[in-house]
Amino acid sequence: MSYTPTYHNKQCSQKQLIPNYDKIKVPKTSPAAKFTLHKAQKLRIKDELKYLYAEKQQLNLQIYHLHISLANTWWIPWPNVFQAIEEKLRRAMTPIYKNLNNKINKLTLSQTKTPTLPDTFFPRIVNNTDIQFTQNERKLLEKDPKYNIHSHKKNWLMTLALEAETAITHLPSTDRDHFRKQVATRIEEIHNKSPPNSTHPELKKLKSIQTKLISNDATVASADKRNSLVLLPT
């Protein structure tokens, strides 16, 4: 009977399961091979469903003609006979569908990946002193010890202007004045936004941290087996 295989395959397709008959052997030597295997298994189920639905359509047509023939033969008693046939079919199909659902549940358990436990991370800062740091200072301490503060060097705007002028001299003479004006406008905007002698905010935080460590006779060290900063009293 084509109804039960159709039900089984449809459930597998909806739940992204691979039935036992669909065990296609492809060497899993690369991600591309795994992708091809998964694609071939899905295509196999879809093709199986197409043939099963075609067979089901033919059976439905035969049942339809048989139904009309029996209704013409039995006439008045036919509704009672049809109801008795349906009840008998229902009792016969109940254990079959129960067995199919058990197979689906087993496939689901065998092919569902168990969630892995979340990784536990060590704290970035282990403070073994009584020093209290602000939130911004803690954020700076939580960065890698090799973190480089992106502060501009002294006279960096003058260097930028000289490099721009060097580049402009390689342009056609008719275009140089136009680009000089653009560069001058841009450098003035940068100068007004961030004066050359202004201190980088993270440098201020770093100096504050150093002051607290010195005043409390504390030092900073790296943990042996984890990527943490340890604050220790000296």
C-alpha positions as CSV (number, residue, x, y, z in Angstrom):
1,M,0.0,0.0,0.0
2,S,1.6,3.3,-1.1
3,Y,0.0,5.4,1.6
4,T,2.4,4.3,4.4
5,P,5.7,4.7,2.4
6,T,4.4,8.2,1.3
7,Y,3.7,9.1,4.9
8,H,7.1,7.9,6.1
9,N,9.0,9.7,3.4
10,K,7.0,12.9,3.8
11,Q,7.8,13.0,7.5
12,C,11.5,12.4,6.8
13,S,11.5,15.2,4.3
14,Q,9.7,17.7,6.7
15,K,12.0,16.8,9.6
16,Q,15.2,16.8,7.6
17,L,15.8,13.1,8.4
18,I,17.6,10.5,6.3
19,P,15.7,7.1,6.1
20,N,17.7,3.9,6.2
21,Y,17.2,3.1,2.5
22,D,18.8,6.5,1.6
23,K,22.3,5.6,2.9
24,I,24.3,6.9,-0.1
25,K,28.1,6.2,0.2
26,V,30.2,9.2,-0.6
27,P,33.7,9.6,0.8
28,K,33.6,12.4,3.4
29,T,37.0,13.8,2.5
30,S,36.1,17.4,2.2
31,P,33.2,19.9,3.0
32,A,32.3,19.7,-0.7
33,A,31.9,15.9,-0.4
34,K,29.7,16.3,2.7
35,F,27.5,18.9,0.9
36,T,27.2,16.6,-2.2
37,L,26.2,13.7,0.1
38,H,23.5,15.7,1.9
39,K,22.2,17.1,-1.5
40,A,22.0,13.6,-3.0
41,Q,20.1,12.2,0.0
42,K,17.5,15.0,-0.2
43,L,17.1,14.5,-3.9
44,R,16.7,10.7,-3.4
45,I,13.8,11.3,-1.0
46,K,12.1,13.8,-3.3
47,D,12.3,11.4,-6.2
48,E,10.9,8.6,-4.1
49,L,8.0,10.8,-3.1
50,K,7.3,11.7,-6.8
51,Y,7.0,8.0,-7.7
52,L,4.9,7.2,-4.6
53,Y,2.5,10.1,-5.3
54,A,2.1,8.9,-8.9
55,E,1.3,5.3,-7.7
56,K,-1.1,6.8,-5.1
57,Q,-2.9,8.7,-7.8
58,Q,-3.4,5.5,-9.8
59,L,-4.7,3.7,-6.7
60,N,-7.1,6.5,-5.9
61,L,-8.5,6.4,-9.4
62,Q,-9.0,2.6,-9.2
63,I,-10.7,3.1,-5.8
64,Y,-12.9,5.8,-7.2
65,H,-14.2,3.5,-10.0
66,L,-14.6,0.6,-7.6
67,H,-16.6,2.9,-5.2
68,I,-19.0,3.9,-8.0
69,S,-19.4,0.3,-9.2
70,L,-20.2,-1.0,-5.7
71,A,-22.5,1.9,-5.0
72,N,-24.5,1.0,-8.2
73,T,-24.5,-2.6,-7.2
74,W,-25.5,-2.3,-3.5
75,W,-27.5,0.8,-3.9
76,I,-29.4,1.5,-0.6
77,P,-27.3,-0.6,1.8
78,W,-24.0,0.8,0.3
79,P,-23.5,3.7,2.9
80,N,-23.6,1.1,5.7
81,V,-21.2,-1.2,3.9
82,F,-18.9,1.7,3.1
83,Q,-18.8,2.8,6.8
84,A,-18.0,-0.8,7.9
85,I,-15.1,-1.0,5.3
86,E,-13.7,2.4,6.6
87,E,-13.9,1.3,10.2
88,K,-12.0,-2.0,9.4
89,L,-9.4,-0.1,7.4
90,R,-8.9,2.4,10.3
91,R,-8.4,-0.4,12.8
92,A,-5.9,-2.1,10.4
93,M,-3.9,1.1,9.7
94,T,-3.6,2.3,13.3
95,P,-0.8,-0.1,14.3
96,I,0.9,0.5,11.0
97,Y,1.1,4.3,11.5
98,K,2.1,3.8,15.1
99,N,5.0,1.7,13.9
100,L,6.0,4.3,11.3
101,N,5.9,7.1,14.0
102,N,8.2,4.9,16.2
103,K,10.7,4.7,13.3
104,I,10.5,8.4,12.8
105,N,11.2,9.0,16.5
106,K,14.2,6.6,16.4
107,L,15.6,8.4,13.3
108,T,15.1,11.7,15.0
109,L,17.0,10.6,18.1
110,S,19.9,9.0,16.1
111,Q,20.3,12.0,13.7
112,T,19.7,14.9,16.1
113,K,23.0,16.4,17.3
114,T,23.1,16.8,21.1
115,P,23.9,20.4,22.0
116,T,27.4,20.9,23.3
117,L,28.0,22.5,26.7
118,P,28.9,26.2,26.4
119,D,32.5,27.0,26.7
120,T,33.6,28.5,30.1
121,F,35.9,31.4,29.9
122,F,38.2,32.7,32.6
123,P,37.8,36.3,33.7
124,R,40.0,38.7,31.9
125,I,40.9,40.5,35.1
126,V,41.7,38.8,38.5
127,N,42.0,41.6,41.0
128,N,43.7,40.4,44.2
129,T,44.1,43.9,45.5
130,D,41.7,46.4,47.1
131,I,42.1,48.8,44.2
132,Q,38.8,50.0,42.8
133,F,38.8,50.7,39.0
134,T,36.2,52.6,37.0
135,Q,34.2,50.9,34.3
136,N,36.3,52.5,31.5
137,E,39.5,51.5,33.3
138,R,38.3,47.9,33.5
139,K,37.5,47.9,29.8
140,L,41.0,49.0,29.0
141,L,42.5,46.4,31.4
142,E,40.3,43.7,29.7
143,K,42.0,44.3,26.4
144,D,45.0,42.1,25.4
145,P,48.3,43.1,27.1
146,K,49.7,43.6,23.6
147,Y,46.9,46.1,22.8
148,N,48.3,49.2,21.1
149,I,46.7,52.5,21.9
150,H,46.1,54.3,18.6
151,S,47.4,57.7,19.5
152,H,48.9,60.1,16.9
153,K,52.5,61.0,17.1
154,K,53.7,64.5,17.7
155,N,53.3,66.8,14.7
156,W,51.4,64.2,12.8
157,L,49.2,66.8,11.0
158,M,52.4,68.5,9.7
159,T,53.6,65.1,8.4
160,L,50.2,64.5,6.8
161,A,50.3,67.9,5.0
162,L,53.9,67.3,3.7
163,E,52.9,63.8,2.4
164,A,49.8,65.3,0.7
165,E,51.9,68.1,-0.9
166,T,54.4,65.4,-2.2
167,A,51.6,63.5,-3.8
168,I,50.1,66.7,-5.3
169,T,53.4,67.6,-7.0
170,H,53.0,64.5,-9.2
171,L,49.7,65.7,-10.6
172,P,49.3,67.9,-13.7
173,S,50.0,71.6,-12.9
174,T,46.4,72.6,-13.9
175,D,45.0,70.4,-11.1
176,R,47.4,71.1,-8.3
177,D,45.7,74.2,-6.8
178,H,42.3,72.5,-6.7
179,F,43.6,69.5,-4.7
180,R,45.7,71.7,-2.5
181,K,42.5,73.6,-1.5
182,Q,40.7,70.3,-0.8
183,V,43.6,69.0,1.3
184,A,43.9,72.3,3.3
185,T,40.1,72.2,4.0
186,R,40.3,68.6,5.2
187,I,43.3,69.1,7.4
188,E,41.7,72.2,9.0
189,E,38.6,70.1,9.8
190,I,40.8,67.4,11.4
191,H,42.7,70.0,13.4
192,N,39.5,71.6,14.8
193,K,38.0,68.2,15.6
194,S,41.2,66.9,17.4
195,P,43.9,69.4,18.3
196,P,47.4,68.1,17.8
197,N,48.4,68.5,21.4
198,S,45.3,66.7,22.8
199,T,45.8,63.5,24.8
200,H,44.2,60.3,23.6
201,P,41.4,59.3,26.1
202,E,42.9,55.8,26.6
203,L,46.2,57.4,27.5
204,K,44.5,59.3,30.3
205,K,42.9,56.0,31.5
206,L,46.3,54.3,31.3
207,K,48.0,57.0,33.4
208,S,45.1,56.8,35.9
209,I,45.6,53.0,36.2
210,Q,49.4,53.4,36.6
211,T,48.9,56.0,39.3
212,K,46.6,53.7,41.3
213,L,49.0,50.7,41.0
214,I,51.9,52.8,42.1
215,S,50.1,54.4,45.1
216,N,48.8,51.0,46.3
217,D,52.2,49.1,45.7
218,A,50.6,46.7,43.2
219,T,51.7,45.1,40.0
220,V,50.2,43.5,36.9
221,A,51.2,39.9,35.8
222,S,49.9,37.4,33.2
223,A,48.3,34.1,34.4
224,D,50.3,31.0,33.6
225,K,47.6,28.9,31.9
226,R,45.0,31.3,30.9
227,N,44.8,34.6,29.1
228,S,44.1,36.8,32.2
229,L,45.6,39.8,33.8
230,V,46.3,39.3,37.5
231,L,46.6,42.3,39.8
232,L,48.9,41.5,42.8
233,P,50.1,43.4,45.8
234,T,53.9,43.8,45.9
